[in-house]
Amino acid sequence: MGFLSRIDRHTDLFQKMADTVGVDLGEAVYRGQLPPEGLRGAVLACMSCQGAAECPGWLGAHAEGSSAAPDYCRNRTLLARLQA
């Protein structure tokens, strides 16, 4: 998989994870809670996560939503902060 394809894949995973835990990333950026470089950093963190292969299954199992991202998620703390 090429680099740009990996970026697209992990951008999608991060967006779905945010949606699942009730975080509106667009609103967070708009409000200044998540600067654009923070969004980029979150995608890069997702790309280097050892558990990213587990995300599609976890997201499917939590299609109705979840109060928190899984323990292995490298963006778990960021998402929790944005939930507040």
Sine and cosine of phi, psi and omega as CSV:
sin_phi,cos_phi,sin_psi,cos_psi,sin_omega,cos_omega
0.00,0.00,0.75,-0.66,-0.01,-1.00
-0.96,0.29,0.28,-0.96,-0.05,-1.00
-0.85,0.52,-0.73,0.68,-0.02,-1.00
-0.91,0.41,-0.57,0.82,0.07,-1.00
-0.91,0.41,-0.62,0.78,0.05,-1.00
-0.91,0.42,-0.66,0.75,0.04,-1.00
-0.87,0.49,-0.72,0.69,0.02,-1.00
-0.86,0.51,-0.71,0.71,-0.02,-1.00
-0.88,0.48,-0.71,0.70,-0.06,-1.00
-0.98,0.21,-0.47,0.88,0.14,-0.99
-0.89,0.46,-0.70,0.72,0.02,-1.00
-0.90,0.44,-0.70,0.71,0.02,-1.00
-0.88,0.48,-0.70,0.72,-0.01,-1.00
-0.90,0.43,-0.66,0.75,0.03,-1.00
-0.89,0.46,-0.70,0.71,0.01,-1.00
-0.91,0.41,-0.61,0.79,0.04,-1.00
-0.91,0.43,-0.69,0.72,0.03,-1.00
-0.87,0.49,-0.73,0.69,0.02,-1.00
-0.86,0.52,-0.67,0.74,-0.05,-1.00
-0.90,0.44,-0.56,0.83,0.00,-1.00
-0.99,-0.11,0.15,0.99,0.11,-0.99
0.99,0.14,0.44,0.90,0.02,-1.00
-0.97,-0.25,0.82,-0.57,0.08,-1.00
-1.00,-0.04,0.98,-0.19,-0.07,-1.00
-0.89,0.45,-0.63,0.77,0.02,-1.00
-0.87,0.49,-0.68,0.73,0.03,-1.00
-0.92,0.40,-0.64,0.77,0.02,-1.00
-0.89,0.45,-0.64,0.77,0.05,-1.00
-0.92,0.38,-0.72,0.70,-0.01,-1.00
-0.85,0.53,-0.68,0.74,-0.03,-1.00
-0.98,0.20,-0.10,0.99,-0.01,-1.00
0.99,0.13,0.14,0.99,0.04,-1.00
-0.97,0.26,-0.42,0.91,-0.01,-1.00
-0.69,-0.72,0.99,-0.14,0.02,-1.00
-0.91,0.41,0.41,-0.91,-0.01,-1.00
-0.78,0.63,-0.63,0.78,0.01,-1.00
-0.93,0.36,-0.45,0.89,0.09,-1.00
-0.94,0.35,-0.61,0.79,0.07,-1.00
-0.90,0.43,-0.70,0.72,0.04,-1.00
-0.88,0.47,-0.68,0.74,0.02,-1.00
-0.89,0.46,-0.59,0.80,0.02,-1.00
-0.91,0.41,-0.65,0.76,0.04,-1.00
-0.91,0.42,-0.67,0.74,0.02,-1.00
-0.91,0.42,-0.61,0.79,0.06,-1.00
-0.89,0.46,-0.67,0.74,0.05,-1.00
-0.87,0.49,-0.65,0.76,-0.01,-1.00
-0.89,0.46,-0.49,0.87,-0.04,-1.00
-0.98,-0.17,0.11,0.99,-0.02,-1.00
-0.96,0.28,0.74,-0.67,0.02,-1.00
-0.95,0.30,-0.31,0.95,-0.04,-1.00
-0.98,-0.19,0.09,1.00,-0.09,-1.00
-0.84,0.54,-0.51,0.86,0.01,-1.00
-0.91,0.41,-0.36,0.93,0.02,-1.00
-0.99,0.14,-0.31,0.95,-0.13,-0.99
-0.87,0.50,-0.72,0.69,0.00,-1.00
-0.83,0.56,-0.67,0.74,0.04,-1.00
-0.92,0.40,-0.69,0.72,0.02,-1.00
-0.89,0.46,-0.70,0.71,0.01,-1.00
-0.89,0.46,-0.65,0.76,0.04,-1.00
-0.89,0.45,-0.62,0.78,0.00,-1.00
-0.96,0.28,-0.28,0.96,-0.02,-1.00
-0.87,-0.49,0.60,0.80,-0.05,-1.00
-0.87,0.49,-0.41,0.91,0.02,-1.00
-1.00,0.09,-0.07,1.00,0.01,-1.00
0.93,-0.38,0.21,-0.98,0.00,-1.00
-0.47,-0.88,0.46,-0.89,0.02,-1.00
-0.98,0.18,-0.28,0.96,-0.02,-1.00
-0.40,-0.92,0.43,-0.90,0.11,-0.99
-0.94,0.34,0.35,-0.94,0.01,-1.00
-0.89,0.46,0.39,-0.92,-0.04,-1.00
-0.83,0.56,-0.57,0.82,-0.07,-1.00
-0.97,0.23,-0.20,0.98,-0.09,-1.00
-0.92,0.40,0.81,-0.58,0.01,-1.00
-0.95,0.31,-0.21,0.98,0.03,-1.00
-0.96,-0.30,0.20,0.98,-0.04,-1.00
-0.83,0.56,-0.74,0.68,-0.02,-1.00
-0.91,0.42,-0.69,0.73,0.03,-1.00
-0.87,0.49,-0.75,0.67,-0.01,-1.00
-0.89,0.46,-0.63,0.78,0.04,-1.00
-0.89,0.45,-0.65,0.76,0.03,-1.00
-0.90,0.44,-0.63,0.78,-0.02,-1.00
-0.97,0.26,-0.33,0.95,0.06,-1.00
-0.94,0.33,-0.49,0.87,-0.09,-1.00
-0.95,0.32,0.00,0.00,0.00,0.00
